Amino acid sequence: MSDEKKLAIIATKGSLDWAYPPFILASTASALGYETQIFFTFYGLALLKKDLNLQVTSLGNPAMPMPMPVPVIMQAIPGMQYMMTSMMKKKMKSKGVASVEELRDLCLEAEVKMVACQMTVDLFEFDTKDFIDGIEYGGAATFFDFAGESDVCLYV
């Protein structure tokens, strides 16, 4: 039995604000010596697409810090999601936070295993050529094989 620690992550969200946690946690764990795997399912598959067009999910997220308060009702106005996404990207860039693409590439370089849920790929009729290279495809059983032996399992 290996002394190497293992981290298993399930990524189910495909928005800009939910893209950061799995990649930050996975890259950090890998740097700390953990064998790391992320299982992308349902909307989380958007994080594996070559062309990312991720938006912030501000509606219904009252904890989102904004430079000025934006009432929930105003968040439903057409164009607000785009504006809030732009504000978030600008804020991240000004603070030197890596982009989702950079974090994802870092994970690939750090040999984080990324598994796209084959059932979800089939369900939504995704074309595998739209996904980045270096990922694997598998079902829930693939994830459980790894997660069952992991030291830490996270659902994000």
C-alpha positions in Angstrom: 0.0 0.0 0.0 1.3 3.4 -0.9 2.0 6.1 1.6 0.9 8.7 -0.9 -2.2 10.7 0.1 -5.1 10.9 -2.3 -7.6 13.6 -3.0 -10.8 13.0 -5.0 -12.9 15.9 -6.2 -16.3 15.9 -7.9 -16.8 19.1 -10.0 -20.5 19.7 -10.9 -20.7 23.4 -11.7 -19.7 25.1 -14.9 -19.6 28.8 -14.0 -16.7 31.1 -13.6 -17.1 31.4 -9.8 -17.3 27.6 -9.4 -14.4 26.9 -11.8 -11.8 28.0 -9.4 -12.3 25.7 -6.3 -11.6 22.3 -8.0 -8.5 23.6 -9.9 -7.1 25.5 -7.0 -7.6 22.6 -4.6 -6.3 20.0 -7.1 -3.2 22.0 -8.0 -2.4 22.7 -4.4 -2.9 19.1 -3.3 -0.7 17.9 -6.2 2.0 20.3 -5.1 1.8 18.9 -1.6 2.3 15.4 -2.9 -1.3 14.1 -3.1 -2.3 11.9 -6.0 -5.2 13.9 -7.2 -8.3 13.2 -9.4 -11.2 15.5 -10.5 -14.4 13.9 -11.8 -16.3 16.3 -14.0 -20.0 15.6 -14.3 -23.1 17.4 -15.5 -22.4 21.2 -15.8 -18.9 20.7 -14.5 -18.0 19.3 -18.0 -18.0 22.9 -19.2 -14.7 23.4 -17.4 -13.0 20.9 -19.7 -14.0 22.6 -23.0 -11.3 24.0 -25.2 -13.1 27.2 -25.6 -14.2 28.5 -22.2 -16.9 31.1 -22.0 -17.6 30.9 -18.3 -20.0 33.4 -16.7 -20.5 34.3 -13.0 -23.6 33.0 -11.3 -24.5 36.1 -9.3 -28.3 35.5 -9.3 -29.2 33.9 -6.0 -25.7 34.4 -4.6 -26.0 37.2 -2.0 -22.5 36.5 -0.6 -20.9 37.6 -3.8 -18.8 40.7 -2.9 -19.5 43.6 -5.3 -18.0 47.1 -5.4 -21.5 48.4 -5.1 -24.6 46.5 -3.8 -26.7 45.1 -6.6 -30.3 44.1 -5.5 -31.2 40.5 -6.5 -34.1 41.8 -8.8 -31.5 43.8 -10.8 -29.3 40.8 -11.3 -32.1 39.3 -13.5 -31.9 42.3 -15.9 -30.5 41.2 -19.3 -26.8 42.0 -19.5 -26.2 42.0 -15.8 -24.6 38.6 -15.8 -22.1 39.7 -18.5 -21.4 42.9 -16.6 -20.8 41.1 -13.3 -18.6 38.5 -15.1 -16.5 41.3 -16.5 -16.2 42.9 -13.1 -15.1 39.6 -11.6 -12.5 38.9 -14.3 -11.1 42.4 -13.9 -10.9 42.1 -10.1 -9.1 38.7 -10.4 -6.7 40.1 -12.9 -5.9 43.1 -10.8 -5.2 40.8 -7.8 -2.9 38.6 -9.9 -5.2 35.5 -9.7 -4.5 33.0 -12.4 -7.1 32.4 -15.0 -9.2 29.2 -15.1 -7.2 28.2 -18.2 -3.9 28.7 -16.4 -5.0 26.8 -13.4 -6.4 24.0 -15.6 -3.0 23.8 -17.5 -1.2 23.8 -14.1 -3.3 20.8 -13.0 -2.5 18.9 -16.2 1.2 19.7 -15.8 1.0 18.5 -12.2 -0.5 15.2 -13.4 -3.9 15.7 -11.8 -6.1 13.1 -13.4 -9.2 14.7 -15.0 -12.1 12.4 -15.8 -15.0 13.5 -17.8 -18.2 11.6 -17.0 -19.0 9.5 -20.0 -22.7 9.2 -19.1 -23.0 13.0 -19.0 -21.1 13.5 -22.3 -23.6 11.1 -23.9 -26.6 12.6 -22.2 -25.9 16.1 -23.4 -24.5 14.8 -26.8 -21.2 16.6 -26.3 -18.5 16.1 -29.0 -15.3 14.9 -27.4 -13.3 17.0 -29.9 -14.6 20.1 -28.0 -12.7 19.0 -24.9 -9.1 19.6 -24.0 -6.5 17.0 -24.6 -5.1 15.0 -21.6 -8.4 14.0 -20.0 -9.9 10.6 -19.6 -13.5 9.4 -19.9 -15.2 7.2 -17.4 -18.3 6.6 -15.4 -19.2 6.9 -11.7 -17.6 3.5 -11.1 -14.3 5.0 -12.4 -14.5 7.8 -9.8 -15.5 5.4 -7.0 -12.5 3.2 -7.6 -10.3 6.2 -6.8 -12.5 7.9 -4.3 -12.9 4.8 -2.2 -9.2 4.8 -1.5 -8.8 8.5 -1.2 -7.9 10.3 2.1 -10.0 13.3 1.2 -13.1 13.5 -1.0 -14.6 16.9 -1.9 -17.8 17.8 -3.8 -17.6 21.2 -5.4 
